[in-house]
Amino acid sequence: MELKRFRNYQELSEFVAGEIADSIKNKPSLVLCLASGDTPKLTVELLVNKINEEKIDRSKITFIGLDEWVGLPPTNSGSCHYFFKNNLIGPLQLMTSQYFLFDALADDLRNECLKMDKFINEKNGIDIMVVGIGMNGHIGFNEPGSSFDNLSHIIDLDEITRSVGQKYFNEKVELSQGITIGFKHLLNAKKVFLMANGSKKAEVIKKTVQGPVTEYFPASIMQQHENGFVLVDDDAASLLSNPD
Ligand code: GLP
């Protein structure tokens, strides 16, 4: 794992968007998995602009959504589905065969997990995974206590995730479960970027980078990834000892 520090959110986002764009140029059939949430918003915007402006071939890329709130329709503006449809899949005009997002309304959610695992395997794994970090150290919906061996799975959400998650919605919603790609896929991904910005993420970044590796603090898994990068702005790095 490597820590990289940026002056601000803009520079952090430009770096990640640039890395992804360059990777698509080198490998047009890139398999990209992204988290939604506030953190990667600017990255997605910059990436789409870059692909469009530089006319980068997007016809062979595959996109995978990291997670979803169980029970939410894709029309809900706080859903991950809604974010990706409107900000990435739509603007890049990806074909339906080019992406997979969890259907959080599926009758058989277990089967939805199996479909995701099959999709990832058929694509020979994820090339680049971009994740954020929750206030309890989760990645995707891999909540504290989630096994590092998990494939895609359904999980009861932690109290912190339920309350922090309200920020994505215009009105109060009942958040009880999540469906998510598991850590086995993260460990198998060829490259992982964990992004964090703002002082509210300083404590969880300190634990991620300098704390013990434990399933009780999920993001500590980054220390086990040989090609894992923890990318932070100055505010998120502010509690690290010897940050440089
Ligand atoms: C959410 C999502 C994660 C996201 C994380 C951080 O609950 N399940 O995929 O990365 O929490 O979100 P944010 O970037 O809004 O801080």
py3Dmol code that shows the C-alpha trace and the ligand (Angstrom):
import py3Dmol

protein = """\
ATOM      1  CA  MET A   1       0.000   0.000   0.000  1.00  0.00           C
ATOM      2  CA  GLU A   2       1.142   3.510  -0.738  1.00  0.00           C
ATOM      3  CA  LEU A   3      -0.097   6.794   0.697  1.00  0.00           C
ATOM      4  CA  LYS A   4      -0.313   9.806  -1.615  1.00  0.00           C
ATOM      5  CA  ARG A   5      -1.168  13.249  -0.405  1.00  0.00           C
ATOM      6  CA  PHE A   6      -2.723  16.120  -2.371  1.00  0.00           C
ATOM      7  CA  ARG A   7      -3.229  19.763  -1.488  1.00  0.00           C
ATOM      8  CA  ASN A   8      -6.967  19.701  -1.966  1.00  0.00           C
ATOM      9  CA  TYR A   9     -10.004  17.828  -3.295  1.00  0.00           C
ATOM     10  CA  GLN A  10      -9.574  19.230  -6.806  1.00  0.00           C
ATOM     11  CA  GLU A  11      -6.009  17.938  -7.165  1.00  0.00           C
ATOM     12  CA  LEU A  12      -6.928  14.588  -5.634  1.00  0.00           C
ATOM     13  CA  SER A  13      -9.821  14.170  -8.071  1.00  0.00           C
ATOM     14  CA  GLU A  14      -7.760  15.282 -11.067  1.00  0.00           C
ATOM     15  CA  PHE A  15      -5.138  12.673 -10.225  1.00  0.00           C
ATOM     16  CA  VAL A  16      -7.633   9.804 -10.047  1.00  0.00           C
ATOM     17  CA  ALA A  17      -9.495  10.892 -13.192  1.00  0.00           C
ATOM     18  CA  GLY A  18      -6.162  11.146 -15.014  1.00  0.00           C
ATOM     19  CA  GLU A  19      -5.041   7.712 -13.851  1.00  0.00           C
ATOM     20  CA  ILE A  20      -8.273   6.114 -15.038  1.00  0.00           C
ATOM     21  CA  ALA A  21      -8.212   7.929 -18.386  1.00  0.00           C
ATOM     22  CA  ASP A  22      -4.584   6.903 -19.006  1.00  0.00           C
ATOM     23  CA  SER A  23      -5.427   3.318 -18.089  1.00  0.00           C
ATOM     24  CA  ILE A  24      -8.285   3.265 -20.606  1.00  0.00           C
ATOM     25  CA  LYS A  25      -5.894   4.561 -23.278  1.00  0.00           C
ATOM     26  CA  ASN A  26      -3.483   1.719 -22.459  1.00  0.00           C
ATOM     27  CA  LYS A  27      -6.214  -0.890 -22.112  1.00  0.00           C
ATOM     28  CA  PRO A  28      -9.472   0.009 -23.874  1.00  0.00           C
ATOM     29  CA  SER A  29     -11.187  -3.044 -22.333  1.00  0.00           C
ATOM     30  CA  LEU A  30     -10.520  -1.751 -18.812  1.00  0.00           C
ATOM     31  CA  VAL A  31     -12.803  -3.075 -16.059  1.00  0.00           C
ATOM     32  CA  LEU A  32     -13.537  -0.209 -13.706  1.00  0.00           C
ATOM     33  CA  CYS A  33     -15.382  -0.446 -10.409  1.00  0.00           C
ATOM     34  CA  LEU A  34     -16.439   2.766  -8.689  1.00  0.00           C
ATOM     35  CA  ALA A  35     -18.050   3.725  -5.427  1.00  0.00           C
ATOM     36  CA  SER A  36     -20.721   6.368  -5.425  1.00  0.00           C
ATOM     37  CA  GLY A  37     -21.041   8.802  -2.518  1.00  0.00           C
ATOM     38  CA  ASP A  38     -19.705  12.346  -2.264  1.00  0.00           C
ATOM     39  CA  THR A  39     -15.995  11.563  -2.509  1.00  0.00           C
ATOM     40  CA  PRO A  40     -15.708  10.344  -6.141  1.00  0.00           C
ATOM     41  CA  LYS A  41     -18.231  12.861  -7.536  1.00  0.00           C
ATOM     42  CA  LEU A  42     -15.655  15.258  -8.970  1.00  0.00           C
ATOM     43  CA  THR A  43     -13.498  12.385 -10.220  1.00  0.00           C
ATOM     44  CA  VAL A  44     -16.444  11.037 -12.215  1.00  0.00           C
ATOM     45  CA  GLU A  45     -17.212  14.467 -13.640  1.00  0.00           C
ATOM     46  CA  LEU A  46     -13.576  15.069 -14.644  1.00  0.00           C
ATOM     47  CA  LEU A  47     -13.242  11.577 -16.087  1.00  0.00           C
ATOM     48  CA  VAL A  48     -16.331  11.914 -18.265  1.00  0.00           C
ATOM     49  CA  ASN A  49     -15.140  15.325 -19.508  1.00  0.00           C
ATOM     50  CA  LYS A  50     -11.706  13.930 -20.271  1.00  0.00           C
ATOM     51  CA  ILE A  51     -13.061  10.916 -22.157  1.00  0.00           C
ATOM     52  CA  ASN A  52     -15.370  13.133 -24.187  1.00  0.00           C
ATOM     53  CA  GLU A  53     -12.884  15.950 -24.841  1.00  0.00           C
ATOM     54  CA  GLU A  54      -9.985  13.663 -25.715  1.00  0.00           C
ATOM     55  CA  LYS A  55     -12.300  11.315 -27.625  1.00  0.00           C
ATOM     56  CA  ILE A  56     -10.997   8.321 -25.694  1.00  0.00           C
ATOM     57  CA  ASP A  57     -12.521   5.062 -26.909  1.00  0.00           C
ATOM     58  CA  ARG A  58     -15.179   4.030 -24.365  1.00  0.00           C
ATOM     59  CA  SER A  59     -16.741   1.298 -26.463  1.00  0.00           C
ATOM     60  CA  LYS A  60     -14.896  -1.560 -24.761  1.00  0.00           C
ATOM     61  CA  ILE A  61     -14.736  -0.459 -21.131  1.00  0.00           C
ATOM     62  CA  THR A  62     -16.747  -2.258 -18.485  1.00  0.00           C
ATOM     63  CA  PHE A  63     -18.185  -0.464 -15.518  1.00  0.00           C
ATOM     64  CA  ILE A  64     -19.227  -2.004 -12.197  1.00  0.00           C
ATOM     65  CA  GLY A  65     -21.066  -0.256  -9.371  1.00  0.00           C
ATOM     66  CA  LEU A  66     -19.620  -1.098  -5.960  1.00  0.00           C
ATOM     67  CA  ASP A  67     -22.750  -1.187  -3.847  1.00  0.00           C
ATOM     68  CA  GLU A  68     -26.394  -0.200  -3.375  1.00  0.00           C
ATOM     69  CA  TRP A  69     -28.927   0.495  -0.663  1.00  0.00           C
ATOM     70  CA  VAL A  70     -31.310  -2.500  -0.500  1.00  0.00           C
ATOM     71  CA  GLY A  71     -34.931  -1.651  -1.268  1.00  0.00           C
ATOM     72  CA  LEU A  72     -34.313   1.637  -3.057  1.00  0.00           C
ATOM     73  CA  PRO A  73     -35.587   2.116  -6.596  1.00  0.00           C
ATOM     74  CA  PRO A  74     -33.100   3.346  -9.204  1.00  0.00           C
ATOM     75  CA  THR A  75     -35.267   6.457  -9.598  1.00  0.00           C
ATOM     76  CA  ASN A  76     -34.445   7.592  -6.064  1.00  0.00           C
ATOM     77  CA  SER A  77     -31.896  10.398  -6.468  1.00  0.00           C
ATOM     78  CA  GLY A  78     -29.951   9.118  -3.454  1.00  0.00           C
ATOM     79  CA  SER A  79     -29.409   5.655  -4.920  1.00  0.00           C
ATOM     80  CA  CYS A  80     -26.052   4.632  -6.348  1.00  0.00           C
ATOM     81  CA  HIS A  81     -27.904   3.537  -9.480  1.00  0.00           C
ATOM     82  CA  TYR A  82     -29.270   7.030 -10.031  1.00  0.00           C
ATOM     83  CA  PHE A  83     -25.845   8.610  -9.566  1.00  0.00           C
ATOM     84  CA  PHE A  84     -24.094   6.335 -12.049  1.00  0.00           C
ATOM     85  CA  LYS A  85     -26.882   6.421 -14.636  1.00  0.00           C
ATOM     86  CA  ASN A  86     -26.918  10.204 -14.643  1.00  0.00           C
ATOM     87  CA  ASN A  87     -23.259  10.986 -14.220  1.00  0.00           C
ATOM     88  CA  LEU A  88     -21.362   8.203 -15.949  1.00  0.00           C
ATOM     89  CA  ILE A  89     -23.372   5.632 -17.897  1.00  0.00           C
ATOM     90  CA  GLY A  90     -25.639   8.190 -19.576  1.00  0.00           C
ATOM     91  CA  PRO A  91     -23.005  10.794 -20.461  1.00  0.00           C
ATOM     92  CA  LEU A  92     -20.650   8.104 -21.817  1.00  0.00           C
ATOM     93  CA  GLN A  93     -23.517   6.342 -23.596  1.00  0.00           C
ATOM     94  CA  LEU A  94     -22.401   2.949 -22.349  1.00  0.00           C
ATOM     95  CA  MET A  95     -24.332  -0.028 -23.707  1.00  0.00           C
ATOM     96  CA  THR A  96     -26.205  -2.250 -21.223  1.00  0.00           C
ATOM     97  CA  SER A  97     -23.685  -5.043 -21.855  1.00  0.00           C
ATOM     98  CA  GLN A  98     -20.932  -2.708 -20.641  1.00  0.00           C
ATOM     99  CA  TYR A  99     -22.044  -2.296 -17.056  1.00  0.00           C
ATOM    100  CA  PHE A 100     -23.496  -4.060 -14.061  1.00  0.00           C
ATOM    101  CA  LEU A 101     -25.214  -2.370 -11.153  1.00  0.00           C
ATOM    102  CA  PHE A 102     -26.882  -4.272  -8.316  1.00  0.00           C
ATOM    103  CA  ASP A 103     -30.670  -4.334  -8.603  1.00  0.00           C
ATOM    104  CA  ALA A 104     -31.598  -3.455  -5.034  1.00  0.00           C
ATOM    105  CA  LEU A 105     -35.245  -4.312  -5.686  1.00  0.00           C
ATOM    106  CA  ALA A 106     -34.563  -7.867  -6.885  1.00  0.00           C
ATOM    107  CA  ASP A 107     -36.745 -10.529  -5.251  1.00  0.00           C
ATOM    108  CA  ASP A 108     -33.720 -12.751  -4.918  1.00  0.00           C
ATOM    109  CA  LEU A 109     -30.863 -10.596  -3.659  1.00  0.00           C
ATOM    110  CA  ARG A 110     -28.619 -13.608  -3.149  1.00  0.00           C
ATOM    111  CA  ASN A 111     -28.921 -14.334  -6.844  1.00  0.00           C
ATOM    112  CA  GLU A 112     -28.101 -10.694  -7.548  1.00  0.00           C
ATOM    113  CA  CYS A 113     -24.819 -11.246  -5.671  1.00  0.00           C
ATOM    114  CA  LEU A 114     -24.093 -14.380  -7.694  1.00  0.00           C
ATOM    115  CA  LYS A 115     -24.790 -12.449 -10.909  1.00  0.00           C
ATOM    116  CA  MET A 116     -22.279  -9.789  -9.880  1.00  0.00           C
ATOM    117  CA  ASP A 117     -19.615 -12.373  -8.981  1.00  0.00           C
ATOM    118  CA  LYS A 118     -20.159 -14.124 -12.322  1.00  0.00           C
ATOM    119  CA  PHE A 119     -19.972 -10.830 -14.209  1.00  0.00           C
ATOM    120  CA  ILE A 120     -16.669  -9.930 -12.533  1.00  0.00           C
ATOM    121  CA  ASN A 121     -15.220 -13.397 -13.186  1.00  0.00           C
ATOM    122  CA  GLU A 122     -16.273 -13.331 -16.828  1.00  0.00           C
ATOM    123  CA  LYS A 123     -14.433 -10.032 -17.202  1.00  0.00           C
ATOM    124  CA  ASN A 124     -11.325 -11.610 -15.631  1.00  0.00           C
ATOM    125  CA  GLY A 125     -11.520  -9.428 -12.553  1.00  0.00           C
ATOM    126  CA  ILE A 126     -11.445  -5.722 -11.834  1.00  0.00           C
ATOM    127  CA  ASP A 127      -8.580  -3.629 -13.214  1.00  0.00           C
ATOM    128  CA  ILE A 128      -9.169  -0.463 -11.221  1.00  0.00           C
ATOM    129  CA  MET A 129     -11.342  -0.089  -8.166  1.00  0.00           C
ATOM    130  CA  VAL A 130     -12.025   3.372  -6.739  1.00  0.00           C
ATOM    131  CA  VAL A 131     -13.529   3.378  -3.268  1.00  0.00           C
ATOM    132  CA  GLY A 132     -14.387   5.853  -0.544  1.00  0.00           C
ATOM    133  CA  ILE A 133     -14.397   5.297   3.190  1.00  0.00           C
ATOM    134  CA  GLY A 134     -17.307   5.488   5.600  1.00  0.00           C
ATOM    135  CA  MET A 135     -17.195   7.117   9.010  1.00  0.00           C
ATOM    136  CA  ASN A 136     -16.944   3.656  10.587  1.00  0.00           C
ATOM    137  CA  GLY A 137     -14.159   2.583   8.236  1.00  0.00           C
ATOM    138  CA  HIS A 138     -16.381   0.701   5.813  1.00  0.00           C
ATOM    139  CA  ILE A 139     -15.609   0.281   2.130  1.00  0.00           C
ATOM    140  CA  GLY A 140     -18.666  -0.172  -0.043  1.00  0.00           C
ATOM    141  CA  PHE A 141     -20.986  -1.797   2.472  1.00  0.00           C
ATOM    142  CA  ASN A 142     -18.307  -3.985   3.968  1.00  0.00           C
ATOM    143  CA  GLU A 143     -19.181  -3.003   7.506  1.00  0.00           C
ATOM    144  CA  PRO A 144     -16.996  -3.589  10.592  1.00  0.00           C
ATOM    145  CA  GLY A 145     -16.690  -7.351  11.119  1.00  0.00           C
ATOM    146  CA  SER A 146     -17.026  -8.220   7.397  1.00  0.00           C
ATOM    147  CA  SER A 147     -14.730 -11.037   6.382  1.00  0.00           C
ATOM    148  CA  PHE A 148     -11.823 -10.212   4.068  1.00  0.00           C
ATOM    149  CA  ASP A 149     -12.846 -13.403   2.197  1.00  0.00           C
ATOM    150  CA  ASN A 150     -16.311 -12.202   1.209  1.00  0.00           C
ATOM    151  CA  LEU A 151     -17.545 -12.147  -2.349  1.00  0.00           C
ATOM    152  CA  SER A 152     -20.651 -10.063  -3.118  1.00  0.00           C
ATOM    153  CA  HIS A 153     -23.109 -10.148  -0.242  1.00  0.00           C
ATOM    154  CA  ILE A 154     -26.030  -8.564   1.553  1.00  0.00           C
ATOM    155  CA  ILE A 155     -25.409  -6.981   4.915  1.00  0.00           C
ATOM    156  CA  ASP A 156     -27.302  -5.358   7.777  1.00  0.00           C
ATOM    157  CA  LEU A 157     -26.115  -1.782   7.972  1.00  0.00           C
ATOM    158  CA  ASP A 158     -24.288  -0.431  10.960  1.00  0.00           C
ATOM    159  CA  GLU A 159     -25.981   2.374  12.925  1.00  0.00           C
ATOM    160  CA  ILE A 160     -23.376   4.920  11.767  1.00  0.00           C
ATOM    161  CA  THR A 161     -23.963   3.998   8.110  1.00  0.00           C
ATOM    162  CA  ARG A 162     -27.740   4.348   8.518  1.00  0.00           C
ATOM    163  CA  SER A 163     -27.504   7.818  10.010  1.00  0.00           C
ATOM    164  CA  VAL A 164     -24.636   9.191   7.870  1.00  0.00           C
ATOM    165  CA  GLY A 165     -26.357   7.777   4.756  1.00  0.00           C
ATOM    166  CA  GLN A 166     -29.301  10.144   5.209  1.00  0.00           C
ATOM    167  CA  LYS A 167     -27.144  12.891   3.667  1.00  0.00           C
ATOM    168  CA  TYR A 168     -27.744  11.449   0.190  1.00  0.00           C
ATOM    169  CA  PHE A 169     -31.528  11.751   0.371  1.00  0.00           C
ATOM    170  CA  ASN A 170     -33.919  14.653   0.082  1.00  0.00           C
ATOM    171  CA  GLU A 171     -36.265  13.115   2.651  1.00  0.00           C
ATOM    172  CA  LYS A 172     -35.772  10.618   5.447  1.00  0.00           C
ATOM    173  CA  VAL A 173     -35.497   7.027   4.193  1.00  0.00           C
ATOM    174  CA  GLU A 174     -35.369   3.725   6.025  1.00  0.00           C
ATOM    175  CA  LEU A 175     -31.894   2.315   5.419  1.00  0.00           C
ATOM    176  CA  SER A 176     -31.505  -1.170   6.806  1.00  0.00           C
ATOM    177  CA  GLN A 177     -29.451  -3.323   4.426  1.00  0.00           C
ATOM    178  CA  GLY A 178     -26.845  -2.910   1.746  1.00  0.00           C
ATOM    179  CA  ILE A 179     -25.713  -5.081  -1.151  1.00  0.00           C
ATOM    180  CA  THR A 180     -22.028  -4.846  -1.929  1.00  0.00           C
ATOM    181  CA  ILE A 181     -18.995  -6.259  -3.654  1.00  0.00           C
ATOM    182  CA  GLY A 182     -16.894  -8.027  -1.027  1.00  0.00           C
ATOM    183  CA  PHE A 183     -13.260  -7.788  -0.093  1.00  0.00           C
ATOM    184  CA  LYS A 184     -12.178 -10.850  -2.047  1.00  0.00           C
ATOM    185  CA  HIS A 185     -12.831  -8.839  -5.202  1.00  0.00           C
ATOM    186  CA  LEU A 186     -10.958  -5.862  -3.744  1.00  0.00           C
ATOM    187  CA  LEU A 187      -7.919  -7.975  -2.909  1.00  0.00           C
ATOM    188  CA  ASN A 188      -8.030  -9.469  -6.414  1.00  0.00           C
ATOM    189  CA  ALA A 189      -8.398  -6.087  -8.137  1.00  0.00           C
ATOM    190  CA  LYS A 190      -5.248  -5.146 -10.017  1.00  0.00           C
ATOM    191  CA  LYS A 191      -5.211  -1.634  -8.557  1.00  0.00           C
ATOM    192  CA  VAL A 192      -7.239  -0.001  -5.792  1.00  0.00           C
ATOM    193  CA  PHE A 193      -7.559   3.707  -5.037  1.00  0.00           C
ATOM    194  CA  LEU A 194      -9.108   4.622  -1.712  1.00  0.00           C
ATOM    195  CA  MET A 195      -9.951   8.325  -1.762  1.00  0.00           C
ATOM    196  CA  ALA A 196     -10.680  10.564   1.212  1.00  0.00           C
ATOM    197  CA  ASN A 197     -10.986  14.302   1.613  1.00  0.00           C
ATOM    198  CA  GLY A 198     -11.875  16.689   4.393  1.00  0.00           C
ATOM    199  CA  SER A 199     -11.023  16.795   8.093  1.00  0.00           C
ATOM    200  CA  LYS A 200     -14.008  14.608   8.993  1.00  0.00           C
ATOM    201  CA  LYS A 201     -12.132  11.697   7.381  1.00  0.00           C
ATOM    202  CA  ALA A 202      -8.857  12.356   9.263  1.00  0.00           C
ATOM    203  CA  GLU A 203      -9.548   9.903  12.089  1.00  0.00           C
ATOM    204  CA  VAL A 204     -10.592   7.026   9.806  1.00  0.00           C
ATOM    205  CA  ILE A 205      -7.613   7.648   7.524  1.00  0.00           C
ATOM    206  CA  LYS A 206      -5.249   7.450  10.490  1.00  0.00           C
ATOM    207  CA  LYS A 207      -6.741   4.059  11.423  1.00  0.00           C
ATOM    208  CA  THR A 208      -6.671   2.891   7.790  1.00  0.00           C
ATOM    209  CA  VAL A 209      -3.004   3.665   7.304  1.00  0.00           C
ATOM    210  CA  GLN A 210      -1.457   3.422  10.754  1.00  0.00           C
ATOM    211  CA  GLY A 211      -3.831   1.178  12.708  1.00  0.00           C
ATOM    212  CA  PRO A 212      -3.813  -2.620  12.957  1.00  0.00           C
ATOM    213  CA  VAL A 213      -5.131  -4.678  10.039  1.00  0.00           C
ATOM    214  CA  THR A 214      -8.418  -6.045  11.297  1.00  0.00           C
ATOM    215  CA  GLU A 215     -11.846  -6.958   9.948  1.00  0.00           C
ATOM    216  CA  TYR A 216     -13.241  -4.727  12.694  1.00  0.00           C
ATOM    217  CA  PHE A 217     -11.853  -1.727  10.827  1.00  0.00           C
ATOM    218  CA  PRO A 218     -12.557  -2.711   7.206  1.00  0.00           C
ATOM    219  CA  ALA A 219     -10.472  -0.096   5.393  1.00  0.00           C
ATOM    220  CA  SER A 220      -7.323  -1.427   7.081  1.00  0.00           C
ATOM    221  CA  ILE A 221      -7.477  -4.093   4.357  1.00  0.00           C
ATOM    222  CA  MET A 222      -5.757  -1.511   2.147  1.00  0.00           C
ATOM    223  CA  GLN A 223      -2.497  -2.281   3.965  1.00  0.00           C
ATOM    224  CA  GLN A 224      -2.688  -5.795   2.500  1.00  0.00           C
ATOM    225  CA  HIS A 225      -3.051  -4.729  -1.114  1.00  0.00           C
ATOM    226  CA  GLU A 226       0.251  -4.612  -2.971  1.00  0.00           C
ATOM    227  CA  ASN A 227      -1.136  -2.203  -5.522  1.00  0.00           C
ATOM    228  CA  GLY A 228      -3.366  -0.270  -3.155  1.00  0.00           C
ATOM    229  CA  PHE A 229      -3.172   3.525  -2.917  1.00  0.00           C
ATOM    230  CA  VAL A 230      -4.657   5.626  -0.157  1.00  0.00           C
ATOM    231  CA  LEU A 231      -5.149   9.063  -1.686  1.00  0.00           C
ATOM    232  CA  VAL A 232      -5.899  11.913   0.661  1.00  0.00           C
ATOM    233  CA  ASP A 233      -6.060  15.677   0.714  1.00  0.00           C
ATOM    234  CA  ASP A 234      -4.210  17.645   3.388  1.00  0.00           C
ATOM    235  CA  ASP A 235      -7.253  17.790   5.668  1.00  0.00           C
ATOM    236  CA  ALA A 236      -7.829  14.046   5.620  1.00  0.00           C
ATOM    237  CA  ALA A 237      -4.089  13.525   6.269  1.00  0.00           C
ATOM    238  CA  SER A 238      -4.029  15.912   9.212  1.00  0.00           C
ATOM    239  CA  LEU A 239      -3.936  13.289  11.983  1.00  0.00           C
ATOM    240  CA  LEU A 240      -1.268  11.068  10.455  1.00  0.00           C
ATOM    241  CA  SER A 241       1.993  10.842  12.318  1.00  0.00           C
ATOM    242  CA  ASN A 242       4.880  11.570   9.919  1.00  0.00           C
ATOM    243  CA  PRO A 243       2.417  12.196   7.080  1.00  0.00           C
ATOM    244  CA  ASP A 244       5.175  12.914   4.557  1.00  0.00           C
TER     245      ASP A 244
END
"""
ligand_1 = """\
16
GLP
C -21.301 5.091 1.687
C -21.079 4.036 0.581
C -19.636 3.881 0.228
C -18.979 5.243 0.234
C -18.891 5.682 1.679
C -18.328 7.087 1.829
O -22.172 4.642 2.642
N -21.649 2.766 0.858
O -19.499 3.238 -1.010
O -17.706 5.170 -0.339
O -20.110 5.544 2.343
O -19.199 8.049 1.345
P -18.794 9.547 1.077
O -17.876 9.558 -0.074
O -20.122 10.236 0.768
O -18.161 10.061 2.325
"""
view = py3Dmol.view(width=600, height=400)
view.addModel(protein, "pdb")
view.setStyle({"model": 0}, {"cartoon": {"style": "trace"}})
view.addModel(ligand_1, "xyz")
view.setStyle({"model": 1}, {"stick": {}})
view.zoomTo()
view.show()
